[in-house]
Amino acid sequence: GGGGGGGGGSIVNMSSVAALRGTPTMAAYVASKSAVIGMTITSARDMAPHGVRVNSISPALIGPSKLWDRQNELHAASGSRFFASDPAEVGRAKIASVPLGRLGTVGEVIEGVCFLLSGRASYITGHNLVVSGGLA
């Protein structure tokens, strides 16, 4: 639908729950992921007349992975009062803060992206889907 000769479609931008929570020691990352949400909302309005839906997805605590391990190492080494000095304890504390009590999987994030790209989400645009086990 829509004018302008476009064929329609769907875009899903990658944000993060960090944008919603203000994760300590990650100011640049939080700012960039917050910008993704703002860009998504604006782009959704700009692209709607062309039949293009624009949404974002914000995962939290996905793993285990090398990225998960590295982030816990960096948080432990940061000296922040918000993180333990032992990376394993940092990881345990993060998982304990998730209401579902576990890490999310890459597959669960993919399912959210697939939903937003699908026809089942045909009336959803400008939305940020949070995949966080209840953390956000």
C-alpha positions in Angstrom: 0.0 0.0 0.0 0.9 3.7 0.0 2.0 6.0 -2.7 5.2 6.9 -4.3 5.8 3.8 -6.4 7.5 1.8 -3.7 6.8 -1.9 -3.2 6.5 -1.9 0.6 8.4 -4.0 3.0 9.7 -4.2 6.6 12.8 -3.1 8.3 14.0 -4.3 11.8 16.8 -2.3 13.4 18.9 -3.8 16.2 18.8 -1.9 19.5 19.4 -3.2 23.1 17.7 -3.2 26.5 20.8 -1.2 27.5 19.2 1.8 25.8 16.2 1.5 28.1 18.1 0.8 31.4 21.2 3.0 31.1 23.7 0.2 31.8 26.6 1.5 33.9 30.0 1.9 32.2 28.5 1.7 28.7 27.6 5.4 27.9 28.5 5.3 24.2 26.8 2.0 23.6 23.7 3.1 25.5 23.6 6.4 23.5 24.0 4.6 20.2 21.3 2.1 20.9 19.0 4.8 22.2 19.5 6.6 18.9 18.5 3.4 17.0 15.1 3.5 18.8 14.6 7.2 17.9 15.6 6.6 14.3 13.2 3.6 14.2 10.3 5.7 15.4 11.1 8.6 13.0 11.7 6.2 10.0 8.5 4.4 10.7 6.6 7.7 10.2 8.7 8.7 7.2 8.3 5.3 5.4 4.7 4.5 6.2 3.4 6.3 3.2 5.6 4.0 1.1 4.1 0.8 2.7 7.3 0.2 4.6 7.1 -0.8 8.3 10.1 0.0 10.5 10.6 -1.5 14.0 13.4 -2.3 16.3 14.3 -5.2 18.6 16.0 -4.8 22.0 17.5 -8.0 23.4 19.1 -8.3 26.8 21.5 -10.9 28.2 21.8 -13.2 25.3 24.3 -16.1 25.6 26.3 -17.9 26.5 28.8 -16.7 24.0 32.2 -15.1 23.7 30.5 -11.7 23.7 28.7 -12.5 27.0 32.0 -13.6 28.5 33.9 -10.6 27.3 31.2 -8.1 28.5 31.4 -9.7 32.0 35.2 -9.4 32.0 35.0 -5.8 31.0 32.4 -5.0 33.6 34.4 -6.8 36.3 37.5 -4.8 35.4 35.7 -1.5 35.3 35.9 -0.7 39.0 32.3 0.3 38.9 30.4 -0.2 42.2 27.6 -1.7 40.1 29.7 -4.8 39.2 31.6 -7.4 41.2 35.3 -7.7 40.4 35.0 -11.4 39.4 33.6 -11.9 35.9 31.8 -15.1 36.9 30.0 -13.3 39.7 29.1 -10.5 37.3 27.4 -13.0 35.1 25.6 -14.7 38.0 24.3 -11.4 39.2 23.0 -10.4 35.8 21.2 -13.7 35.3 19.7 -13.4 38.9 18.2 -10.0 37.8 16.2 -11.6 35.0 12.7 -12.5 36.2 12.7 -15.7 34.0 16.0 -16.6 35.7 18.1 -17.4 32.6 19.9 -16.0 29.6 18.0 -15.6 26.3 19.1 -17.3 23.2 20.0 -16.0 19.8 17.1 -18.1 18.5 14.7 -16.2 20.7 15.9 -12.9 19.2 15.6 -14.3 15.7 12.0 -15.3 16.4 11.2 -11.8 17.4 12.8 -10.4 14.3 10.9 -13.0 12.1 7.7 -11.9 13.7 8.3 -8.2 13.1 9.2 -9.0 9.5 6.1 -11.2 9.0 2.6 -10.4 7.8 1.4 -11.2 11.4 3.0 -7.8 12.3 1.3 -6.0 9.4 -0.1 -3.2 11.6 3.0 -2.8 13.8 5.4 0.0 12.9 7.5 2.3 15.1 7.6 -0.3 17.8 10.6 -1.5 19.8 10.2 -5.2 20.7 11.9 -6.1 24.0 13.3 -9.6 24.3 14.6 -9.7 27.8 13.1 -12.4 30.0 11.3 -9.5 31.8 14.5 -7.6 32.6 13.5 -4.3 31.0 
